[in-house]
């Protein structure tokens, strides 16, 4: 079994969803979470605050530098994620498709490196 990161991709500057759409998204994600848990693929998941709340910490040459804002300077950021454990990439892609439909956003799929 391999663990995969399913990351929800959000784009800065897009219109925020309406209250009705947010309700639909939350309901979809809650149902999806229950489905992943029932299937035994759930490791953990979480939603993230906006990228503007990030702080980058860099330890170098005996010192520490902190910088406000996200590390990557771009419009796309991770808005939330799931970590799942499934048999193969095809299973991860299937879960990602269902997760994307639930949260109404693109979902990137990446395997974790082996723990050896």
Secondary structure, 3 states (H helix, E strand, C coil): CEEEEEEEEEECCCCCCCHHHHHHHHHHHHHHHHHHHHCCCEEEEEECCCHHHCEEEEEECCEEEEEECCCCCCCEEEEEEEEEEECCHHHHHHHHHHHHHHHCCCEEEEECCCCC
